[in-house]
C-alpha cells in the first residue's frame, strides 16, 4: 500500500520490497497515519531464521532520520534473548519487541535513507553480540 505517500517515500518502500524478495515478501502498511514496512531479514542462528522486522517511516521523513526496529515478538537470538530489547509494543494488531537500533554517521536527507536503514539491520543479526 503506497497510496497517498510522497512519491519519494513510495519509491523507496517499493525498492525495499524488491531488495527483500529473496528472503520473502515485504509488507507495506499504515496505521493511525503512520507508514510501516515489515521486512523478512535473514538471521542465521536466530529463531526463526528469517525474522520479520518492522520499520516505521518517520512522520517528518526525509528530514527526520529513521530510528529503532521492531522484531516479531516470537523471534529470539542464538542465546535465547533479543539483544538491545527495549520493551513490547503493538502495531497492526501484532506484538513486536522494540529494539535500540540507530542510523550512525552523518545524515543526508537527499539520500534513500529508508533503504540504508533497512540494510543496516543485517549487521545487527550478524553481530555475535548485537
VOPAGU-2260 file (C-alpha; in pm, 1 decimal, decimal comma):
REM VOPAGU-2260
SITE   aa  ch    i         X         Y         Z
SITE  UNK   A    0       0,0       0,0       0,0
SITE  UNK   A    1     168,0     321,8    -112,1
SITE  UNK   A    2    -139,7     530,6    -192,3
SITE  UNK   A    3    -119,0     881,9     -53,0
SITE  UNK   A    4     252,8     868,2      21,5
SITE  UNK   A    5     501,5    1118,2    -111,0
SITE  UNK   A    6     647,4     979,9    -435,9
SITE  UNK   A    7     996,2     955,3    -286,2
SITE  UNK   A    8     875,4     750,3      11,0
SITE  UNK   A    9     660,3     525,3    -208,6
SITE  UNK   A   10     957,4     464,9    -439,3
SITE  UNK   A   11    1193,3     386,2    -151,7
SITE  UNK   A   12     943,9     143,9       1,2
SITE  UNK   A   13     896,1     -34,3    -330,7
SITE  UNK   A   14    1275,1     -59,4    -368,2
SITE  UNK   A   15    1293,9    -217,3     -20,9
SITE  UNK   A   16    1023,8    -468,0    -120,0
SITE  UNK   A   17    1234,6    -559,1    -425,9
SITE  UNK   A   18    1555,8    -581,6    -219,6
SITE  UNK   A   19    1396,6    -826,0      23,2
SITE  UNK   A   20    1220,6   -1051,8    -226,5
SITE  UNK   A   21    1480,2   -1327,0    -181,2
SITE  UNK   A   22    1403,5   -1361,1     191,4
SITE  UNK   A   23    1025,7   -1341,0     143,7
SITE  UNK   A   24     751,5   -1089,6      83,8
SITE  UNK   A   25     775,0    -748,8     248,9
SITE  UNK   A   26     453,0    -576,2     350,5
SITE  UNK   A   27     377,7    -203,0     347,7
SITE  UNK   A   28     108,4     -97,5     593,8
SITE  UNK   A   29     -42,6     210,5     752,1
SITE  UNK   A   30    -190,7     255,7    1096,6
SITE  UNK   A   31    -304,5     578,6    1257,3
SITE  UNK   A   32    -132,0     791,5     994,1
SITE  UNK   A   33     196,7     606,1    1042,7
SITE  UNK   A   34     354,4     420,6     749,5
SITE  UNK   A   35     542,2      99,6     824,6
SITE  UNK   A   36     711,1    -175,4     631,9
SITE  UNK   A   37     757,8    -531,1     756,2
SITE  UNK   A   38    1066,5    -689,5     604,6
SITE  UNK   A   39    1183,8   -1051,1     628,7
SITE  UNK   A   40    1550,6   -1044,4     735,1
SITE  UNK   A   41    1786,6   -1342,7     709,4
SITE  UNK   A   42    1907,4   -1407,2    1064,7
SITE  UNK   A   43    2144,1   -1704,3    1083,2
SITE  UNK   A   44    2133,5   -1868,0    1424,7
SITE  UNK   A   45    1810,3   -1692,2    1518,4
SITE  UNK   A   46    1470,9   -1847,0    1564,1
SITE  UNK   A   47    1309,2   -1820,6    1321,0
SITE  UNK   A   48    1596,4   -1799,4    1066,6
SITE  UNK   A   49    1404,7   -1531,7     873,5
SITE  UNK   A   50    1286,9   -1268,6    1122,8
SITE  UNK   A   51    1003,0   -1029,5    1041,3
SITE  UNK   A   52    1129,6    -678,3    1121,5
SITE  UNK   A   53     900,1    -375,2    1129,8
SITE  UNK   A   54    1036,9     -34,3    1033,7
SITE  UNK   A   55     841,7     285,5    1090,9
SITE  UNK   A   56     875,5     567,4     839,6
SITE  UNK   A   57     929,1     884,2    1046,4
SITE  UNK   A   58     639,9    1126,5    1010,2
SITE  UNK   A   59     879,8    1401,7     900,2
SITE  UNK   A   60    1087,2    1179,7     670,6
SITE  UNK   A   61    1318,4    1258,7     494,3
SITE  UNK   A   62    1401,9    1547,5     727,8
SITE  UNK   A   63    1381,7    1311,7    1026,0
SITE  UNK   A   64    1608,8    1007,7    1027,0
SITE  UNK   A   65    1471,6     653,0    1071,4
SITE  UNK   A   66    1523,1     510,0    1419,1
SITE  UNK   A   67    1453,8     187,4    1611,7
SITE  UNK   A   68    1349,0    -150,4    1477,4
SITE  UNK   A   69    1075,4    -385,8    1590,4
SITE  UNK   A   70    1119,1    -763,5    1581,2
SITE  UNK   A   71     839,3   -1015,5    1564,1
SITE  UNK   A   72     757,3   -1096,3    1926,6
SITE  UNK   A   73     835,1   -1466,6    1873,7
SITE  UNK   A   74    1190,4   -1407,0    1747,5
SITE  UNK   A   75    1499,5   -1459,3    1960,6
SITE  UNK   A   76    1872,9   -1462,7    1910,2
SITE  UNK   A   77    2113,4   -1757,1    1936,5
SITE  UNK   A   78    2140,8   -1707,0    2313,9
SITE  UNK   A   79    1762,4   -1714,2    2350,6
SITE  UNK   A   80    1749,1   -1339,6    2414,5
SITE  UNK   A   81    1694,2   -1032,7    2199,0
SITE  UNK   A   82    1995,7    -801,4    2230,2
SITE  UNK   A   83    1915,6    -431,6    2280,1
SITE  UNK   A   84    1549,9    -509,1    2353,0
SITE  UNK   A   85    1365,6    -209,6    2495,0
SITE  UNK   A   86    1016,9    -347,2    2553,2
SITE  UNK   A   87     699,2    -471,1    2390,2
SITE  UNK   A   88     473,9    -270,2    2159,2
SITE  UNK   A   89     175,8    -345,5    1937,5
SITE  UNK   A   90     149,2    -239,0    1573,9
SITE  UNK   A   91    -102,0    -359,0    1318,6
SITE  UNK   A   92    -267,9    -574,6    1584,5
SITE  UNK   A   93      52,2    -776,8    1641,0
SITE  UNK   A   94     304,0    -778,0    1926,7
SITE  UNK   A   95     658,7    -661,5    1848,1
SITE  UNK   A   96     977,9    -623,5    2050,2
SITE  UNK   A   97    1121,5    -272,7    2023,5
SITE  UNK   A   98    1498,3    -278,7    1971,2
SITE  UNK   A   99    1750,2       1,0    2008,0
SITE  UNK   A  100    1899,9      27,5    1656,6
SITE  UNK   A  101    2004,0     361,0    1508,9
SITE  UNK   A  102    2147,8     508,2    1192,0
SITE  UNK   A  103    2506,7     607,2    1251,8
SITE  UNK   A  104    2722,0     868,6    1086,8
SITE  UNK   A  105    2616,5    1189,3     923,9
SITE  UNK   A  106    2263,6    1211,3     788,3
SITE  UNK   A  107    2189,4    1330,1     435,8
SITE  UNK   A  108    1817,2    1387,5     377,3
SITE  UNK   A  109    1870,7    1371,4      -0,7
SITE  UNK   A  110    1974,7    1003,1       6,6
SITE  UNK   A  111    1746,8     695,2      17,5
SITE  UNK   A  112    1781,8     658,8     394,2
SITE  UNK   A  113    1499,8     410,7     446,2
SITE  UNK   A  114    1686,5     161,5     229,4
SITE  UNK   A  115    2015,3     229,8     407,4
SITE  UNK   A  116    1849,1     182,7     745,4
SITE  UNK   A  117    1682,2    -145,5     645,8
SITE  UNK   A  118    2009,3    -274,9     502,5
SITE  UNK   A  119    2196,7    -175,1     820,6
SITE  UNK   A  120    1997,5    -425,2    1024,6
SITE  UNK   A  121    2187,9    -708,4     857,6
SITE  UNK   A  122    2474,1    -600,0    1086,9
SITE  UNK   A  123    2250,3    -641,7    1390,8
SITE  UNK   A  124    2175,4   -1001,5    1301,7
SITE  UNK   A  125    2534,7   -1089,0    1201,2
SITE  UNK   A  126    2699,2    -948,9    1511,4
SITE  UNK   A  127    2771,8   -1210,8    1780,8
SITE  UNK   A  128    2653,2    -964,0    2045,9
SITE  UNK   A  129    2437,7    -706,9    1865,3
